[in-house]
Amino acid sequence: MGSNEDGTPLLNVILHGLFAFDQQKDRIVAHIPNMGSEHQYKAGNWLAETNLEEHAELALEGVQPNERTKDNQLNPKHNIIFKDTVFSENAHKCHCIHATLRLPYPIAIKSLRRTRVPADLLGGETSASLAKDLECATVQVLTYKIEDGDDNLLKLGDHPWEPVLADGFVNLHVYSEPERSPTDDHLRHAFQACTDLFMGVDLVLKGPLQASPPEEPVCGVHEFELQDLVQRQRWLAVLGRRIKQGRDIQTIWDDLTPFAGSDACTAGGGTCYGC
């Protein structure tokens, strides 16, 4: 589902980058692995996100909760799923998690900016138990009905965020990714930081992955909102130069160079993990 056909305003929670998801009985818990200064951790309205405090525990409020079904969980065809696996009890104590989001089950989840993961790119004992043809997503979009249709009820814990309703939709962006093009070592480090949050998982990434463009549109979400921070920095740089030069800023949309694909790929799944 991606539209407010019954007139109820919808919230899109758009998660960019590295997350480890725990799909529990009554909610989805999204852990943000701590990558230190290598990553930016932000949440809020598009282009106006603010930093997430370290060790923050943030619950999404003001949406209509849904029971867990096969249709509102992360799709195993588009994410790496670890079955019968639990999170490490020491994950918080060792400062391996920057922040945690507690999210009700949505109406639906779309996993976007997916990439194929050939079997020969994964090593470790756990790789033998995974399917050979894997995909993983670098963007997850969770869509909710807003409680009582009142966007003033929306909150992400105590994080400073003022929801903006436009054309029946509110979009909340959460970023956990770098602003600069990551190196191969960074990608392997990010992958390891996520898999290390799970007990008994021995999985390593042996080569770089390339994120693909968004596969499908999301109602209420502009295509540029699905870009990563690396791409955003590129076109903000172009915008800044145009302003300083006194040139027409509308023409930056005619130059697709800054918007062509990104070499960033740091994403997560939870009971799944995706990259």
LOKOLSE-224823 format. One record per residue: x negated, y negated, z negated of N, C-alpha, C, O, CB in turn. Coordinates in steps of 0.001 Angstrom, whole numbers, padded with zeros to 6 digits, always signed. Glycine has a CB too. Layout:
REM LOKOLSE-224823
XYZXYZXYZXYZXYZ ...
//
This chain:
REM LOKOLSE-224823
-000852+001196+000000+000000+000000+000000-000873-001226+000000-001876-001270-000713+000956-000016-001217 -000514-002231+000789-001317-003432+000818-000495-004677+001019-001032-005694+001458-002337-003332+001884 +000792-004640+000715+001609-005824+000915+002618-005944-000216+002932-004968-000896+002322-005776+002277 +003118-007156-000404+004132-007398-001424+005510-007432-000778+006185-008462-000780+003850-008719-002179 +005917-006300-000228+007146-006223+000552+008382-006533-000294+009372-007048+000226+007278-004843+001174 +008333-006224-001596+009495-006485-002439+009450-007874-003060+010291-008212-003893+009591-005440-003529 +008474-008678-002657+008370-010042-003159+007557-010193-004419+007306-011317-004854+009707-010574-003399 +007130-009078-005032+006316-009159-006240+004883-009538-005884+004278-008878-005039+006345-007821-007007 +004319-010575-006498+002926-010941-006213+001970-009792-006543+002200-009026-007479+002532-012196-007008 +000919-009689-005774-000057-008624-005953-001415-009187-006350-001781-010303-005979-000181-007798-004676 -002148-008389-007109-003535-008693-007463-004440-007689-006781-004228-006481-006890-003746-008670-009006 -005453-008182-006074-006518-007336-005545-007755-007514-006421-008298-008615-006513-006832-007685-004050 -008198-006444-007061-009466-006460-007784-010512-005875-006844-010443-004701-006482-009382-005651-009144 -011487-006702-006450-012458-006330-005423-013817-006148-006089-014434-007119-006527-012528-007406-004288 -014279-004906-006164-015527-004565-006831-016622-004378-005786-016528-003512-004916-015363-003287-007694 -017658-005201-005885-018761-005180-004914-020013-004603-005569-020453-005095-006608-019044-006609-004364 -020585-003568-004969-021903-003137-005406-021925-001924-006303-021226-000940-006061-022556-004230-006095 -022743-002003-007353-023107-000835-008155-022185-000671-009354-022203-001489-010275-024551-000944-008624 -021372+000396-009342-020482+000718-010447-020472+002232-010648-020668+002998-009704-019044+000179-010184 -020242+002646-011879-020031+004060-012195-018638+004175-012788-018351+003580-013827-021131+004617-013188 -017773+004935-012135-016367+004986-012520-016049+006258-013310-016475+007357-012954-015479+004903-011280 -015305+006078-014369-014799+007190-015162-013275+007175-015033-012616+006312-015614-015258+007087-016673 -012715+008113-014285-011272+008153-014052-010619+008954-015171-010490+010176-015088-010942+008771-012655 -010213+008249-016209-009636+008882-017378-008143+009117-017174-007592+008764-016131-009879+008029-018623 -007492+009711-018165-006085+010070-018039-005195+008852-017835-004265+008893-017029-005636+010831-019262 -005473+007759-018566-004578+006609-018531-005203+005348-017967-004539+004312-017919-004084+006330-019895 -006458+005396-017537-007101+004201-017005-008383+004572-016276-008890+005689-016390-007396+003197-018129 -008889+003604-015527-010187+003738-014871-011171+002837-015609-010922+001644-015781-010105+003367-013341 -012280+003407-016041-013322+002635-016698-014471+002465-015709-015049+003441-015232-013803+003328-018019 -014789+001213-015413-015858+000907-014460-017061+000359-015218-017027-000765-015719-015376-000111-013382 -018111+001147-015299-019347+000728-015959-020269+000076-014933-020427+000580-013821-020052+001936-016643 -020871-001038-015312-021835-001731-014462-023233-001396-014958-023634-001888-016013-021592-003278-014464 -023992-000572-014231-025347-000230-014666-026219-001471-014793-026102-002415-014012-025985+000755-013690 -027081-001450-015777-027953-002597-016042-029185-002523-015151-030066-001689-015361-028367-002646-017535 -029239-003395-014161-030382-003489-013265-031251-004699-013598-032098-005105-012802-029912-003565-011817 -031031-005268-014783-031815-006424-015185-031626-007585-014232-030524-007820-013734-033277-006062-015271 -032707-008311-013979-032630-009488-013120-032573-009141-011637-032475-010035-010797-033808-010381-013380 -032634-007856-011308-032553-007459-009899-031160-007688-009329-031001-007847-008119-032940-005992-009740 -030150-007705-010195-028771-007868-009746-028144-009114-010330-028583-009635-011355-027945-006654-010117 -027103-009582-009651-026221-010610-010182-024963-009919-010697-024470-008977-010077-025877-011692-009098 -024447-010386-011828-023238-009812-012417-022242-010951-012588-022390-011790-013477-023538-009092-013794 -021223-010972-011727-020312-012120-011694-018874-011632-011540-018623-010534-011044-020684-013090-010539 -017934-012476-011978-016520-012173-011772-015735-013474-011688-016086-014466-012326-015971-011272-012912 -014665-013461-010891-013811-014639-010772-013254-014785-009380-013246-013831-008601-014573-015883-011148 -012785-015982-009062-012261-016270-007730-013416-016348-006727-014543-016690-007084-011447-017593-007733 -013116-016028-005483-014148-015988-004451-014881-017321-004349-014257-018380-004276-013534-015625-003102 -016202-017257-004346-017121-018389-004284-017156-019203-005581-017882-020193-005674-016739-019289-003135 -016378-018789-006575-016381-019512-007859-016555-018535-009020-016117-018809-010138-015068-020322-008035 -017196-017393-008754-017398-016405-009808-018409-016933-010835-019298-017717-010503-017882-015059-009208 -018254-016492-012072-019187-016864-013139-019813-015606-013723-019288-014503-013574-018468-017684-014248 -020954-015797-014395-021732-014663-014876-020990-013858-015935-020331-014417-016812-023048-015142-015430 -021108-012543-015838-020570-011653-016854-021567-011563-018004-022763-011368-017784-020268-010247-016265 -021077-011703-019214-021954-011593-020374-022438-010156-020524-021711-009203-020246-021230-012059-021655 -023684-010027-020973-024231-008702-021209-023478-008020-022340-023132-008652-023338-025728-008781-021529 -023229-006732-022178-022502-005888-023143-021021-006249-023236-020352-005837-024184-023138-006007-024522 -020495-007009-022275-019082-007380-022302-018207-006147-022102-018527-005264-021306-018775-008435-021220 -017095-006102-022842-016059-005076-022686-014794-005812-022258-014178-006508-023066-015833-004239-024028 -014406-005664-021002-013362-006496-020433-012200-005640-019933-012379-004769-019081-013925-007350-019295 -011014-005896-020469-009815-005169-020062-008966-006049-019155-008744-007222-019454-009001-004712-021295 -008495-005491-018055-007610-006218-017147-006205-006230-017733-005655-005182-018070-007614-005577-015725 -005623-007430-017852-004289-007587-018422-003388-008327-017436-003867-009012-016532-004354-008342-019771 -002081-008179-017623-001118-008913-016819-000687-008218-015548-000076-008839-014679-001674-010217-016475 -001003-006910-015422-000576-006149-014249+000329-005008-014700+000306-004597-015861-001803-005604-013456 +001118-004509-013767+001981-003376-014070+001155-002092-013997+000621-001762-012938+003193-003318-013092 +001047-001367-015109+000270-000124-015086+000996+000970-014323+002221+000950-014202-000026+000346-016509 +000242+001908-013817+000802+003035-013081+000252+004337-013640-000863+004371-014161+000491+002918-011575 +001028+005402-013535+000515+006705-013912-000516+007156-012886-000470+006763-011721+001658+007735-014033 -001442+007984-013340-002465+008504-012431-001843+009518-011472-001151+010447-011888-003629+009153-013227 -002102+009320-010191-001639+010251-009168-002801+010531-008219-003861+009915-008326-000400+009679-008393 -002599+011445-007311-003664+011739-006347-003877+010587-005374-004902+010530-004695-003341+013012-005573 -002912+009664-005301-002996+008575-004327-003611+007296-004879-003932+006393-004106-001634+008272-003803 -003786+007192-006206-004355+005951-006752-005658+006192-007498-006010+005457-008420-003357+005285-007682 -006371+007243-007078-007717+007495-007573-008712+007300-006430-008326+007159-005270-007833+008929-008172 -009979+007294-006775-011014+007171-005752-010976+008401-004840-010934+009538-005309-012420+007009-006403 -010993+008153-003555-010885+009214-002566-012213+009976-002477-013243+009377-002169-010491+008633-001183 -012203+011291-002743-013452+012066-002681-014042+012144-001282-015204+012519-001123-013215+013460-003192 -013259+011794-000263-013809+011773+001094-014687+010546+001324-015517+010527+002233-012679+011805+002124 -014497+009520+000491-015195+008249+000689-016127+007890-000457-016725+006814-000453-014199+007149+000879 -016257+008784-001448-017109+008534-002613-017733+009842-003070-017174+010914-002838-016301+007880-003769 -018877+009759-003711-019495+010942-004303-018863+011173-005669-018904+010303-006539-021050+010777-004420 -018275+012356-005849-017550+012668-007073-018291+013755-007838-018655+014789-007277-016100+013109-006760 -018507+013511-009117-019065+014528-010001-017919+015137-010801-017294+014445-011605-020163+013926-010947 -017641+016401-010595-016559+017069-011316-017076+017658-012623-018228+018081-012726-015925+018171-010445 -016191+017673-013616-016519+018256-014925-017786+017643-015503-018638+018340-016054-016684+019774-014808 -017893+016329-015367-019067+015603-015848-018618+014486-016778-017578+013868-016553-019896+015032-014665 -019399+014226-017820-019060+013160-018766-020192+012149-018807-021312+012427-018380-018786+013732-020183 -019874+010964-019333-020876+009935-019460-021811+010235-020618-021415+010848-021609-020223+008581-019641 -023036+009804-020485-024019+009980-021555-023614+009184-022783-023226+008021-022666-025420+009554-021084 -023697+009793-023960-023342+009119-025204-024318+007995-025532-023989+007091-026301-023300+010119-026350 -025503+008045-024957-026529+007042-025254-026546+005892-024255-027403+005013-024342-027884+007693-025284 -025607+005885-023305-025641+004875-022241-025578+003461-022793-026309+002588-022326-024494+005094-021274 -024719+003217-023778-024617+001879-024362-025788+001590-025292-026307+000474-025316-023299+001730-025122 -026201+002586-026049-027270+002373-027022-028595+002026-026355-029385+001255-026900-027441+003606-027884 -028837+002588-025187-030118+002350-024506-030056+001134-023585-030982+000892-022811-030524+003585-023701 -028962+000365-023667-028780-000837-022843-028806-000509-021352-029273-001304-020535-029864-001868-023164 -028297+000678-021012-028242+001091-019609-027032+000518-018885-026933+000614-017662-028221+002602-019514 -026102-000086-019646-024881-000644-019064-024840-002139-019339-024969-002564-020488-023612+000057-019633 -024662-002936-018295-024588-004383-018470-023225-004804-019003-023140-005617-019923-024878-005095-017150 -022155-004252-018426-020800-004600-018859-019866-003471-018448-020203-002640-017605-020335-005968-018247 -018681-003456-019061-017700-002409-018795-016334-003030-018544-015888-003900-019292-017631-001410-019967 -015671-002571-017477-014327-003023-017141-013346-001889-017420-013593-000740-017053-014243-003484-015653 -012237-002219-018067-011199-001227-018342-009969-001615-017527-009348-002651-017766-010866-001144-019885 -009627-000759-016556-008632-001094-015549-007487-000091-015569-007731+001115-015543-009271-001144-014161 -006238-000562-015614-005108+000366-015452-005179+001009-014063-005853+000501-013166-003738-000376-015649 -004480+002121-013902-004411+002700-012563-003615+001769-011645-002553+001283-012033-003766+004117-012605 -004113+001518-010446-003473+000579-009524-002386+001257-008699-002083+002435-008886-004513-000046-008599 -001805+000484-007781-000903+001068-006784-001715+001939-005833-001315+003049-005484-000134-000043-005998 -002867+001408-005423-003708+002118-004466-005134+001592-004554-005378+000497-005060-003159+001967-003027 -006069+002393-004052-007477+002008-003980-007951+002192-002536-007705+003229-001919-008351+002853-004977 -008624+001186-002015-009292+001310-000722-010798+001253-000941-011305+000338-001590-008828+000192+000263 -011505+002230-000399-012957+002282-000488-013534+001847+000852-013358+002533+001858-013451+003710-000877 -014228+000703+000867-014672+000084+002110-016190-000031+002171-016901+000296+001221-014044-001289+002265 -016665-000510+003330-018101-000629+003610-018781+000697+003278-019733+000768+002501-018743-001803+002793 -018246+001737+003901-018732+003081+003625-019924+003424+004513-020126+002843+005580-017612+004103+003826 -020701+004387+004031-021821+004876+004820-021887+006387+004693-021506+006947+003665-023151+004225+004369 -022363+007038+005721-022520+008492+005679-023800+008832+004927-024815+008152+005078-022545+009096+007115 -023750+009882+004119-024915+010311+003334-025312+011711+003787-024732+012691+003322-024607+010288+001792 -026286+011824+004681-026748+013148+005116-027317+013941+003939-027893+013366+003015-027813+013009+006224 -027155+015235+003978-027611+016096+002886-029105+015954+002623-029553+016077+001483-027283+017543+003195 -029882+015694+003685-031331+015634+003491-031789+014349+002797-032973+014201+002493-032028+015759+004825 -030855+013410+002541-031222+012198+001808-031069+012366+000300-031477+011493-000466-030375+011030+002279 -030483+013485-000133-030260+013711-001557-031142+014857-002045-031264+015894-001393-028770+014015-001838 -031751+014641-003208-032554+015670-003833-032096+015913-005261-031194+015229-005746-034026+015289-003804 -032704+016878-005940-032314+017217-007301-031363+018399-007329-030740+018728-006320-031676+016024-007978 -031252+019040-008490-030457+020258-008607-028976+020023-008292-028317+020905-007741-030598+020830-010004 -028444+018836-008639-027024+018577-008425-026669+018508-006951-025519+018748-006584-026623+017292-009104 -027614+018190-006116-027326+018035-004687-026793+019321-004075-026028+019277-003111-028576+017592-003943 -027189+020470-004627-026748+021753-004073-025256+021974-004260-024643+022728-003505-027516+022893-004716 -024655+021315-005272-023232+021519-005558-022343+020518-004830-021119+020602-004927-022984+021424-007049 -022932+019579-004107-022155+018560-003403-021909+018968-001960-022663+019751-001382-022871+017209-003452 -020851+018429-001393-020558+018688+000018-021699+018154+000882-022418+017240+000479-019205+018037+000432 -021855+018720+002048-022972+018344+002916-022696+017064+003691-023626+016323+004008-023278+019468+003884 -021455+016797+003994-021105+015587+004733-020411+014628+003777-019210+014739+003530-020195+015913+005963 -021183+013683+003241-020666+012756+002245-020583+011337+002784-021347+010934+003661-021533+012786+001005 -019627+010591+002228-019557+009151+002447-019570+008482+001087-019169+009079+000088-018284+008749+003269 -020027+007253+001050-019867+006454-000147-019575+005020+000228-019957+004535+001292-021109+006537-001027 -018871+004345-000700-018389+002994-000438-019148+001978-001275-019546+002262-002405-016889+002895-000721 -019345+000791-000714-019990-000287-001454-018997-001347-001910-019364-002287-002615-021063-000925-000607 -017728-001191-001502-016669-002093-001957-015442-001257-002299-015022-000413-001508-016329-003170-000871 -014870-001490-003471-013621-000850-003867-012578-001944-004083-012847-002934-004764-013809+000022-005162 -011392-001768-003506-010300-002730-003683-009149-002026-004395-008543-001105-003848-009830-003322-002305 -008851-002463-005614-007755-001913-006409-006604-002919-006374-006791-004085-006721-008209-001612-007891 -005422-002476-005959-004279-003371-005786-003213-003085-006843-002838-001935-007074-003684-003223-004371 -002734-004158-007481-001752-004059-008557-000577-004992-008300-000727-006017-007635-002399-004382-009908 +000600-004634-008831+001687-005592-008960+001440-006425-010215+001051-005895-011255+003074-004872-009022 +001665-007723-010109+001472-008614-011250+002688-008543-012162+003827-008640-011704+001226-010069-010781 +002439-008374-013443+003514-008213-014421+004463-009409-014399+004040-010560-014509+002932-008028-015827 +005767-009109-014253+006820-010131-014231+006599-011154-013126+007226-012214-013134+006892-010839-015575 +005725-010857-012181+005446-011792-011101+004769-013070-011549+004758-014057-010814+006702-012131-010406 +004198-013064-012761+003631-014278-013367+002110-014179-013405+001545-013484-014249+004193-014495-014800 +001451-014884-012480-000011-014819-012416-000682-015459-013624-001877-015258-013843-000500-015489-011156 +000077-016237-014419-000496-016822-015635-000787-015764-016694-001514-016026-017652+000447-017874-016207 -000224-014571-016526-000454-013490-017484-001762-012735-017209-002223-011952-018039+000716-012516-017455 -002344-012981-016044-003548-012240-015663-004760-012657-016501-005014-013846-016695-003846-012449-014178 -005497-011665-016990-006726-011917-017746-007702-010786-017495-007303-009646-017257-006435-012061-019263 -008976-011109-017550-010026-010088-017558-010752-010236-018890-011810-010859-018971-011023-010240-016322 -010167-009655-019924-010713-009822-021256-010839-011290-021595-009923-012075-021348-012063-009132-021374 -011986-011664-022167-012219-013069-022497-013097-013762-021462-013633-014840-021720-012856-013183-023869 -013246-013136-020279-014053-013768-019230-013318-014997-018694-012119-014918-018425-014354-012761-018077 -014008-016131-018531-013359-017347-018031-012956-017194-016565-013798-017177-015667-014292-018557-018197 -011644-017083-016350-011114-016887-014996-009728-017490-014928-008866-017165-015745-011078-015377-014609 -009504-018363-013962-008199-018959-013736-007663-018440-012408-008065-018920-011348-008277-020519-013744 -006760-017463-012454-006243-016858-011226-005601-017893-010296-004971-018851-010744-005227-015775-011569 -005778-017674-009002-005191-018553-007992-004277-017705-007112-004740-016780-006445-006301-019273-007135 -002988-018016-007109-002015-017300-006299-001861-018009-004960-001575-019205-004915-000652-017198-007030 -002051-017270-003872-001913-017832-002526-001248-016805-001625-001737-015685-001476-003295-018257-001949 -000120-017200-001019+000600-016327-000088+000942-014975-000706+000925-013950-000024-000225-016117+001168 +001255-014980-002003+001689-013749-002654+000584-012884-003201+000854-011783-003682+002470-012959-001716 -000680-013350-003145-001806-012548-003603-002725-013355-004521-002909-014559-004343-002593-012014-002408 -003296-012662-005505-004420-013165-006293-005581-012212-006056-005391-010996-006092-004063-013278-007835 -006774-012735-005816-007955-011899-005615-008972-012154-006726-009388-013289-006959-008588-012169-004230 -009358-011087-007398-010392-011147-008427-011610-010392-007923-011538-009190-007666-009884-010556-009783 -012728-011092-007782-013969-010474-007317-014886-010175-008493-015032-010989-009405-014682-011383-006304 -015503-008994-008461-016517-008625-009448-017738-008129-008679-017646-007194-007883-015980-007526-010455 -018883-008766-008926-020119-008426-008209-021133-007785-009142-021316-008218-010279-020726-009676-007558 -021779-006757-008644-022901-006112-009317-023892-005706-008240-023993-004534-007876-022438-004874-010174 -024626-006701-007734-025511-006448-006608-026538-007566-006472-026408-008605-007120-024705-006303-005314 -027561-007365-005635-028592-008396-005467-028167-009491-004504-027288-009298-003664-029879-007770-004978 -028812-010650-004643-028590-011749-003702-029607-011732-002569-029416-012387-001544-028649-013086-004428 -030688-010981-002758-031706-010862-001719-031680-009462-001134-031235-008514-001781-033107-011189-002277 -032163-009341+000102-032190-008036+000757-032998-007056-000081-034168-007316-000364-032779-008147+002180 -032408-005942-000482-033107-005004-001364-034145-004175-000619-033994-003877+000566-032109-004082-002038 -035182-003816-001325-036193-002914-000781-035719-001472-000939-034749-001197-001644-037565-003125-001486 -036421-000557-000271-036086+000866-000427-036255+001306-001878-035463+002100-002385-036968+001735+000496 -037284+000793-002545-037494+001145-003951-036323+000674-004809-035898+001375-005728-038808+000535-004469 -035802-000515-004505-034660-001013-005258-033451-000102-005082-032751+000190-006051-034316-002435-004825 -033200+000350-003847-032051+001210-003596-032168+002517-004362-031188+003003-004928-031911+001488-002106 -033352+003077-004379-033545+004320-005131-033383+004080-006627-032812+004908-007336-034930+004915-004840 -033889+002942-007103-033752+002594-008515-032282+002415-008883-031846+002886-009933-034540+001312-008835 -031517+001742-008030-030096+001520-008298-029338+002843-008328-028506+003070-009206-029488+000584-007242 -029625+003702-007375-028985+005012-007329-029282+005789-008607-028394+006407-009192-029457+005805-006096 -030542+005748-009029-030944+006478-010236-030303+005886-011484-029902+006621-012386-032467+006471-010381 -030203+004551-011540-029602+003894-012701-028154+004326-012873-027662+004421-013997-029685+002369-012563 -027476+004586-011772-026079+005001-011842-025952+006481-012211-025172+006831-013098-025384+004734-010507 -026702+007340-011548-026583+008772-011831-027066+009110-013231-026601+010086-013821-027367+009578-010808 -027992+008322-013777-028493+008575-015124-027431+008367-016198-027610+008801-017336-029675+007684-015404 -026329+007709-015849-025258+007489-016825-024434+008747-017067-023626+008792-017994-024348+006367-016360 -024636+009772-016234-023865+010997-016356-024725+012117-016945-025869+012319-016538-023304+011414-014990 -024159+012828-017898-024886+013931-018532-024975+015126-017581-023993+015509-016945-024200+014346-019855 -026172+015701-017502-026359+016913-016718-026454+016710-015231-026471+017685-014480-025271+017829-016987 -026517+015461-014775-026609+015195-013338-028067+014969-012959-028744+014112-013527-025744+013965-012941 -028536+015741-012003-029896+015606-011478-029780+015345-009979-029709+016276-009176-030769+016892-011775 -029762+014064-009620-029560+013681-008228-030420+012467-007917-030410+011485-008659-028065+013386-007940 -031160+012534-006825-032023+011421-006432-031779+011084-004971-031420+011940-004163-033515+011761-006671 -031983+009815-004656-031868+009334-003288-033262+009287-002678-034160+008646-003224-031182+007933-003233 -033446+009966-001543-034781+010084-000945-035010+009133+000221-036127+009037+000730-035005+011492-000481 -033967+008429+000650-034140+007526+001779-033147+006392+001723-032193+006454+000948-033999+008272+003087 -033341+005350+002525-032447+004184+002515-031121+004480+003192-031041+005315+004093-033115+003001+003197 -030085+003787+002750-028762+003881+003350-028378+002516+003889-028826+001490+003379-027712+004391+002328 -027551+002508+004916-027122+001263+005538-025618+001143+005426-024889+002019+005892-027567+001195+007013 -025137+000058+004805-023699-000134+004663-023078-000449+006014-023687-001137+006833-023395-001256+003657 -021880+000046+006250-021167-000227+007490-020230-001406+007289-019955-001776+006148-020386+001016+007961 -019727-002011+008368-018736-003090+008230-017453-002549+007620-017248-001336+007603-018438-003746+009602 -016580-003428+007114-015299-002967+006588-014537-002177+007645-014463-002586+008803-014458-004154+006104 -013967-001030+007235-013288-000170+008190-011862-000609+008485-011333-000309+009555-013281+001234+007684 -011234-001316+007553-009835-001674+007733-009546-002953+006965-010219-003245+005976-008902-000529+007270 -008554-003720+007406-008216-004949+006682-007495-004632+005384-006915-003557+005227-007351-005867+007552 -007538-005577+004459-006815-005477+003192-005893-006683+003105-006355-007817+003232-007798-005413+001958 -004616-006467+002895-003667-007577+002848-004056-008551+001748-004322-008163+000610-002233-007061+002625 -004082-009837+002119-004412-010872+001151-005890-011118+000980-006280-011984+000196-003836-010526-000151 -006739-010374+001700-008193-010505+001558-008788-010901+002909-008630-010183+003896-008833-009171+001037 -009477-012056+002948-010155-012483+004170-011368-011579+004405-011997-011117+003453-010586-013986+004077 -011692-011332+005671-012803-010434+005976-014114-010899+005342-014946-010066+004981-012974-010316+007479 -014316-012216+005201-015551-012706+004596-015616-012382+003102-016699-012320+002521-015677-014211+004809 -014446-012177+002484-014433-011835+001064-014982-010439+000805-015293-010101-000337-013024-011939+000518 -015103-009634+001835-015624-008282+001684-017129-008224+001905-017725-007152+001793-014926-007347+002646 -017751-009350+002215-019192-009374+002419-019932-009300+001091-019392-009646+000040-019599-010630+003180 -021171-008847+001158-021987-008778-000057-022681-010117-000292-022587-011028+000531-023031-007636+000044 -023372-010227-001408-024019-011487-001771-025157-011848-000832-025450-013029-000645-024537-011412-003184 -025803-010852-000237-026875-011133+000720-026307-011877+001922-026862-012889+002348-027573-009822+001172 -025197-011375+002469-024565-012050+003600-024060-013434+003205-024180-014390+003971-023411-011206+004144 -023494-013532+002001-022997-014830+001546-024126-015853+001502-023950-016988+001944-022341-014703+000162 -025273-015465+000977-026400-016391+000901-026837-016857+002279-027247-018004+002456-027568-015740+000183 -026748-015960+003253-027151-016314+004613-026270-017424+005179-026766-018420+005707-027093-015082+005523 -024946-017237+005061-024106-018274+005679-023993-019522+004822-023702-020590+005361-022722-017728+005951 -024210-019441+003503-024285-020655+002699-025518-021471+003068-025497-022702+003045-024304-020309+001207 -026606-020753+003412-027815-021459+003852-027555-022214+005153-027994-023352+005320-028984-020469+004037 -026827-021561+006086-026476-022223+007346-025581-023429+007068-025771-024497+007650-025767-021232+008309 -024609-023256+006180-023703-024344+005829-024475-025525+005238-024223-026679+005582-022638-023854+004836 -025423-025218+004340-026211-026283+003729-027015-027077+004743-027090-028303+004665-027136-025708+002700 -027619-026368+005700-028406-027056+006725-027526-027949+007583-027916-029065+007927-029139-026044+007607 -026334-027462+007931-025427-028256+008754-025006-029537+008022-024935-030605+008630-024186-027426+009136 -024731-029430+006733-024335-030602+005963-025471-031618+005911-025240-032812+006100-023917-030197+004545 -026702-031155+005654-027853-032062+005577-028129-032731+006914-028573-033878+006967-029095-031307+005114 -027861-032000+007995-028117-032544+009331-026960-033393+009836-027047-033982+010914-028387-031417+010310 -025871-033462+009063-024718-034241+009478-023987-033648+010661-023330-034370+011411-025138-035621+009804 -024094-032333+010841-023468-031666+011981-022104-031116+011580-021794-030996+010395-024371-030534+012515 -021304-030788+012572-019963-030262+012347-020063-028894+011688-020594-027958+012286-019170-030174+013675 -019562-028767+010466-019685-027491+009758-018729-026444+010307-018918-025253+010059-019431-027689+008274 -017691-026865+011058-016756-025885+011598-017440-024952+012598-017006-023815+012786-015579-026593+012264 -018505-025430+013236-019138-024616+014273-019981-023479+013701-020447-022631+014462-020000-025488+015152 -020191-023435+012377-020994-022317+011833-020277-020999+012065-020919-019950+012111-021270-022514+010316 -018950-021031+012212-018218-019788+012419-018409-019267+013845-018069-018122+014144-016729-019995+012127 -018961-020120+014728-019207-019678+016095-020516-018901+016216-020732-018188+017195-019228-020873+017033 -021392-019042+015209-022674-018339+015215-022541-017124+014302-022497-017260+013079-023852-019279+014749 -022479-015952+014894-022232-014737+014123-023482-014167+013466-023386-013191+012722-021625-013700+015006 -024653-014750+013721-025891-014189+013204-025881-013996+011691-026233-012911+011227-027036-015069+013586 -025488-015011+010890-025509-014824+009449-024484-013806+008962-024586-013306+007842-025274-016133+008770 -023485-013496+009811-022408-012623+009374-022569-011201+009887-021784-010318+009542-021086-013177+009823 -023582-010981+010707-023814-009628+011193-024252-008781+010018-024705-009330+009014-024876-009599+012336 -024136-007479+010100-024321-006574+008967-025420-006916+008004-026306-007712+008316-024565-005251+009461 -025371-006328+006852-026346-006585+005805-027135-005319+005560-026651-004212+005794-025664-007074+004505 -028365-005496+005082-029159-004326+004742-029052-003996+003262-029866-003244+002727-030613-004546+005122 -028052-004557+002605-027840-004241+001196-026940-003016+001087-025951-002905+001811-027221-005448+000440 -027269-002126+000212-026403-000987-000088-026650-000543-001507-027548+000260-001760-026641+000179+000898 -025881-001044-002419-025980-000607-003801-024577-000503-004342-023994-001505-004757-026849-001577-004657 -024028+000689-004343-022641+000818-004740-022443+001985-005658-023346+002801-005842-021759+000957-003541 -021271+002074-006236-021058+003137-007175-019704+003776-007132-018730+003196-006652-021294+002649-008491 -019658+004960-007634-018432+005647-007887-018523+006124-009310-019379+005600-010023-018184+006809-006884 -017737+007061-009809-017772+007270-011226-017744+008692-011636-018679+009422-011309-016683+006588-011841 -016711+009160-012352-016591+010590-012374-017073+010842-011002-017236+011950-010491-015115+011176-012708 -017287+009667-010453-017785+009578-009133-018925+008598-009126-019061+007749-010007-016698+009182-008163 -019748+008741-008097-020745+007702-007862-020858+007535-006380-020856+008528-005653-022125+008048-008501 -020956+006326-005903-021082+006137-004459-022150+005135-004139-022303+004139-004847-019767+005696-003855 -022880+005374-003103-023840+004380-002643-023812+004330-001131-024550+003553-000525-025263+004698-003155 
//
